[in-house]
Amino acid sequence: MATNVVMPQMGESIAEGTIVRWIKKVGETVDRDEPLFEISTDKVDAEIPSPAAGVLTDIKVKEGETVPVNAVVAVIGEAGAVSASRPSSPAAKPSEMPEAAAGQPEAAPAVAAVAQGTDGNGGPDKEELRRQKSSPLVRRIAREHNVDIQQIHGTGINGRVTKHDILGFLESGTSATAPPASGGPRLPQPGPAYRPGERVEIVPMSVMRKKIAEHMVLSAHTSPHVYSVYEVNFGRIAGMRDRKKADYERAGARLTYTAFIAKVIVDALRAFPIVNASIDGDKIVYKKDINLGIAVALEQGLIVPVVRNADEKNLVGLSRAIDDLATRARSKKLNPEEVQGGTFTITNPGVFGAVYGLPLINQPQVAILGVGAVEKRAVVIDDAIAIRPTCHLSLGYDHRLIDGADAGRFLAFIKDRLENFDEGWL
């Protein structure tokens, strides 16, 4: 008996997914729960296991195509039952997908419809319904930038306005509903990336790279970024790490500098709750939970899994959680929920040798810590020159909410705790 393979629902706010790679080919046998294909969504990349054992008889969605959740992407049948049709039939275009396939009831948008767009019978017209099919993120971006979503042509399923659509609209320079009061000239647009006759190689961006690009443009448009950098003496932590590393490994944890920094960051966020906040219009949202995002570099980009309730973990617990999330991020085993809900992010360009980095804020957070390389440097201690392992910590922060004095006190607290780390905190 044939089994349909569908695009899975990888989170409440996710309506579609892109097939990045078919791990199995038509005619190959597959076991139940064996990785069948790889997808990319707004939140996470993941390998999707087969729902049944058998033979992959038909692939309905080609690599690189995007379809709504619950759409059939392949068929698994019994041995010898390979479809007589072509091995890979193209997927229906988004505009041809039935409304029910997107997992959104026909009547749902009508409930939220406003009276200004009607179909002649007092109900919302089709154009109004299309514009309302946007994610909370898109609506928030529109609100923050004073954009009327009805101005934007949606390229998503059934005309849905996607994050890519609204960011492109913002980049076009027509984001505001009214012209700027200054009446000044519009900023010049960048020239063409290449000219005819130039020796170039053009390759499409991966889905992950496109999502990263969109998120970075959003962050740059949203937050006025300011940076402060402090140099920290890691001599005490380096000695403590050398003494305790073997004990932690026996307990199943890797004692890294990142774990020490995460432990101190938790204490700093408790002491300075404004850094563990978000902005909602003209309101400040103070987060009661401390959920640390730990940036993990992958071959194809960057992903930020989240250590939830980090303030409830000791150093061993933080070490285990960070190592587990990083390992599963590299093997594409994360769940969408594990890359959402962060309240503060730590990123470590120092692992690649950078003295320090100036990272962009991970929206809707208001600050991010960049960790530079821990290297032996000459420092002055009690009027004498000594060699100590030091590290530059940079804090990027949203100047709408956090002033330089706040950032300075926050970093000074971190510096003091790291340089005077108490073994009792282990």
C-alpha positions in Angstrom: 0.0 0.0 0.0 1.4 3.4 -1.0 2.2 6.0 1.6 2.2 9.7 0.8 5.1 11.8 2.2 4.0 15.3 3.1 5.8 18.6 3.8 5.9 18.6 7.7 4.7 21.4 9.9 7.9 22.6 11.5 6.5 25.2 13.8 3.2 27.0 14.4 4.2 30.1 12.3 5.7 28.1 9.4 3.4 27.8 6.4 5.8 26.4 3.8 9.2 24.7 3.3 11.8 24.3 0.6 13.2 21.0 -0.5 16.9 21.5 -0.4 18.1 17.9 -1.2 16.6 14.5 -1.8 18.7 12.0 0.2 17.0 9.0 -1.4 16.3 8.7 -5.2 13.4 7.1 -7.0 13.7 3.3 -6.9 15.8 3.2 -3.7 14.6 1.4 -0.6 14.1 3.3 2.6 13.5 2.2 6.1 11.0 3.8 8.4 12.6 6.9 10.2 15.5 6.8 7.8 16.4 10.4 6.5 14.5 10.9 3.2 15.0 14.5 2.3 16.3 17.8 3.6 14.2 20.9 4.0 14.8 24.6 4.9 12.2 26.9 6.5 12.2 30.3 8.0 13.4 28.8 11.3 15.6 25.8 10.7 17.1 23.3 8.3 16.3 19.7 9.0 16.5 16.2 7.6 13.0 14.6 7.4 12.7 10.9 8.2 10.6 8.5 6.1 7.1 7.9 7.5 7.2 4.2 6.3 9.5 1.5 5.0 9.4 0.6 1.3 10.6 2.0 -2.0 10.6 5.6 -3.0 8.3 5.3 -6.0 7.7 8.9 -6.9 9.2 12.4 -6.2 6.7 15.1 -6.7 8.7 18.2 -5.6 12.1 18.9 -7.1 15.1 20.3 -5.2 14.9 24.0 -4.7 11.1 24.2 -4.9 8.9 25.6 -2.1 5.5 24.1 -1.1 3.0 24.6 1.7 2.9 22.3 4.7 0.9 19.1 4.2 1.5 19.1 0.5 2.5 15.7 -0.9 6.1 15.7 -1.9 6.7 12.0 -2.6 5.2 8.5 -2.5 6.6 5.4 -0.8 5.3 2.1 -2.1 6.1 -1.6 -2.0 9.2 -3.1 -3.6 8.9 -3.1 -7.4 6.2 -0.5 -7.4 8.2 2.4 -8.9 5.9 4.8 -10.6 5.6 4.5 -14.3 5.5 8.2 -14.6 8.6 10.3 -14.9 10.9 10.0 -11.8 10.4 13.6 -10.7 7.2 15.4 -11.6 7.2 19.1 -11.0 5.3 20.5 -8.1 2.3 22.6 -8.7 3.0 26.3 -8.7 2.1 28.1 -5.4 -0.8 29.8 -7.1 -2.2 26.4 -8.2 -2.0 24.9 -4.7 -5.4 24.4 -3.1 -6.1 26.6 -0.1 -6.6 23.7 2.3 -3.1 22.4 1.5 -1.6 25.4 3.3 -3.2 24.2 6.5 -5.1 27.4 6.8 -9.0 27.2 6.8 -10.7 29.3 4.1 -12.8 31.2 6.6 -9.9 32.1 9.0 -8.8 35.3 7.1 -12.3 36.5 6.7 -12.8 36.7 10.5 -9.9 39.1 10.7 -10.8 41.1 7.6 -11.5 44.8 7.9 -14.4 46.5 6.2 -12.4 48.7 3.9 -11.9 46.0 1.3 -15.2 44.3 0.3 -16.5 42.0 -2.3 -19.7 44.0 -2.9 -21.6 41.9 -0.3 -20.1 43.5 2.7 -17.3 40.9 3.0 -13.6 41.2 2.4 -12.5 41.0 -1.3 -9.9 38.5 -2.5 -7.2 41.1 -2.6 -7.8 42.1 1.1 -7.7 38.4 2.1 -4.4 37.9 0.3 -2.8 40.8 2.1 -3.9 39.6 5.5 -2.1 36.3 4.9 1.2 37.4 6.4 3.1 36.1 9.4 3.3 38.0 12.7 6.9 38.8 11.9 5.9 40.5 8.6 3.2 42.5 10.3 5.6 43.6 13.0 8.2 44.8 10.4 5.4 46.6 8.6 4.3 48.3 11.9 7.8 49.3 12.8 8.5 50.9 9.4 5.1 52.4 8.9 4.3 50.2 5.9 0.9 49.4 4.6 1.0 45.7 3.7 -1.6 46.3 1.0 1.1 48.2 -0.9 3.2 45.1 -1.3 2.9 42.5 -3.9 3.1 39.1 -2.2 5.1 36.3 -3.8 4.2 33.7 -1.3 1.5 31.0 -1.5 -1.8 32.5 -2.6 -0.3 36.0 -2.6 1.0 35.8 0.9 3.4 38.7 1.8 6.6 37.0 2.9 9.6 38.4 4.9 11.5 38.6 1.6 8.8 40.7 0.0 8.7 43.3 2.8 12.4 43.5 3.1 12.7 44.0 -0.7 10.1 46.7 -0.4 12.1 48.4 2.4 15.3 48.2 0.3 13.5 49.9 -2.6 13.3 53.1 -0.6 9.5 53.3 -0.6 9.0 51.9 2.8 7.2 54.8 4.4 3.5 55.5 3.7 4.4 59.2 3.5 7.4 61.0 2.2 10.0 62.1 4.7 9.3 65.5 6.3 12.8 66.7 5.3 12.0 66.3 1.6 15.6 65.4 1.1 16.9 63.4 -1.8 16.5 59.6 -1.7 19.6 57.6 -1.1 21.3 56.3 -4.3 20.8 52.7 -5.2 23.8 50.4 -5.7 25.0 49.8 -9.2 24.8 46.5 -11.0 26.7 43.6 -9.5 28.5 43.0 -12.8 28.6 44.3 -16.3 28.4 42.6 -19.7 31.7 41.0 -20.7 33.0 40.6 -17.1 34.4 37.2 -16.1 32.0 36.1 -13.4 30.4 32.9 -12.1 26.8 33.2 -10.9 25.3 30.7 -8.5 22.0 30.9 -6.6 22.0 31.6 -2.9 21.1 28.6 -0.7 17.9 28.9 1.2 19.8 29.4 4.5 21.9 32.1 3.0 18.8 34.0 1.7 17.2 33.7 5.2 20.4 35.1 6.8 20.5 37.9 4.3 16.9 38.8 5.0 17.5 38.7 8.8 20.6 40.9 8.6 18.9 43.5 6.5 16.0 43.5 8.9 18.4 44.0 11.9 20.3 46.9 10.2 17.0 48.6 9.3 15.5 48.1 12.8 18.2 48.9 15.3 20.7 51.8 15.5 23.7 49.7 16.4 26.4 51.0 18.8 29.4 48.9 20.1 31.6 48.9 23.1 34.7 46.6 23.4 36.4 45.5 26.7 39.6 43.6 27.1 39.4 40.8 29.7 42.2 38.9 31.4 41.3 35.2 31.2 44.3 34.0 33.3 42.2 32.9 36.2 39.7 31.1 34.0 42.4 29.4 31.9 44.0 27.9 35.0 40.7 26.8 36.4 39.7 25.2 33.1 43.0 23.3 33.0 42.4 21.9 36.5 38.8 21.0 36.0 38.6 19.9 32.3 39.2 16.2 33.0 36.6 16.1 35.7 34.0 17.7 33.5 34.8 15.3 30.6 34.1 12.4 33.0 30.8 14.0 33.8 30.0 14.2 30.0 30.6 17.9 29.6 33.2 19.9 27.7 34.5 22.8 29.8 34.9 25.6 27.2 35.5 29.3 27.5 32.0 29.8 26.1 30.5 27.9 29.1 32.3 30.3 31.5 31.1 33.3 29.5 27.6 32.0 29.4 27.5 31.5 33.2 28.6 35.1 33.8 26.2 36.4 31.1 23.3 34.8 33.0 24.3 36.7 36.2 24.8 40.0 34.2 21.4 39.7 32.6 19.8 39.3 36.0 21.6 42.4 37.2 20.8 44.4 34.1 17.3 43.4 32.9 17.2 46.1 30.2 19.7 44.0 28.2 17.4 41.1 28.4 14.5 43.0 26.9 12.8 43.8 23.5 11.1 46.8 22.0 7.4 46.7 21.0 6.5 50.1 19.4 6.9 52.6 22.2 6.9 49.9 25.0 9.8 48.0 26.6 9.2 44.3 27.1 11.3 42.9 29.9 11.8 39.2 29.6 11.5 37.2 32.8 13.2 34.1 31.3 16.9 34.1 30.3 17.2 32.2 27.0 20.7 32.3 25.7 21.3 32.0 21.9 24.6 30.5 21.0 25.7 31.1 17.4 26.9 28.0 15.6 28.8 28.3 12.3 27.8 25.7 9.7 29.3 25.2 6.2 26.4 26.9 4.6 25.8 29.6 7.1 25.1 30.5 10.7 22.4 29.2 13.1 21.5 30.3 16.6 20.1 27.5 18.8 18.8 28.6 22.2 19.6 27.4 25.7 16.3 27.8 27.4 16.1 28.9 31.1 19.9 29.2 31.2 19.6 30.8 34.6 18.4 27.5 36.0 21.6 25.7 35.0 25.0 25.5 36.7 28.2 25.4 34.7 28.0 21.7 34.0 24.4 22.1 32.8 25.4 25.0 30.5 28.3 23.1 29.1 26.2 20.1 28.3 23.4 22.1 26.8 25.7 24.2 24.6 27.6 21.1 23.3 24.4 19.3 22.6 22.8 22.1 20.7 26.0 22.7 18.6 26.3 19.0 17.8 22.7 18.7 16.7 22.9 22.0 14.7 25.8 20.6 12.7 23.9 17.4 12.0 20.6 19.2 11.2 18.8 17.5 14.1 17.4 20.7 15.7 13.7 21.3 16.2 12.2 24.7 15.2 11.5 25.5 18.8 15.2 25.2 19.6 16.1 28.2 17.4 13.3 30.5 18.7 12.7 32.6 21.8 16.2 33.7 22.5 16.5 36.8 24.7 20.3 37.4 24.3 22.9 36.0 21.9 26.6 35.1 22.2 28.6 34.7 19.0 32.3 33.7 18.9 34.2 34.9 15.8 37.3 34.3 17.9 37.3 30.6 17.0 38.4 31.7 13.6 41.2 34.0 14.9 39.3 37.3 15.0 40.6 39.7 17.7 37.0 40.8 18.1 33.8 41.1 16.0 31.0 43.7 15.6 28.0 41.4 15.1 24.5 42.5 14.1 21.7 42.1 16.8 19.6 39.0 16.5 16.1 40.6 16.3 13.9 41.2 18.3 16.7 41.1 20.9 18.4 44.4 21.9 22.0 43.3 22.4 24.6 40.7 21.3 28.0 39.7 22.7 30.9 39.0 20.4 33.8 36.9 21.8 37.2 37.4 20.3 40.1 35.0 20.3 41.7 34.1 23.6 45.4 34.7 23.1 48.5 35.3 25.2 49.3 39.1 25.2 51.5 41.4 27.2 49.5 43.2 29.9 50.5 45.5 32.8 49.9 44.1 36.3 51.0 46.1 39.3 53.2 48.3 37.1 55.0 45.2 35.7 54.6 43.6 32.3 53.2 40.1 32.3 52.0 37.5 29.8 48.3 36.6 30.2 45.6 35.0 28.0 43.3 37.8 27.2 40.1 38.2 25.2 38.2 41.1 23.7 34.5 41.1 24.4 32.3 43.4 22.2 28.7 44.3 22.9 26.5 45.4 20.1 23.4 47.1 21.4 20.3 48.9 20.2 20.7 52.5 21.0 17.0 53.1 21.1 16.9 51.4 24.4 20.5 50.9 25.7 22.8 53.9 26.3 26.6 53.7 26.4 26.5 54.0 30.2 24.3 50.9 30.5 26.5 49.0 28.1 29.6 50.0 30.0 28.2 48.9 33.3 27.0 45.6 31.8 30.5 44.9 30.3 32.3 46.0 33.4 30.2 43.5 35.4 31.1 40.7 33.0 34.8 41.7 33.0 35.0 41.7 36.8 33.2 38.3 37.1 35.4 36.6 34.5 38.7 38.0 35.9 37.7 37.0 39.5 35.7 33.9 38.8 35.0 32.0 42.0 35.5 28.2 42.0 32.3 28.1 44.1 30.4 29.1 41.0 31.4 25.8 39.3 
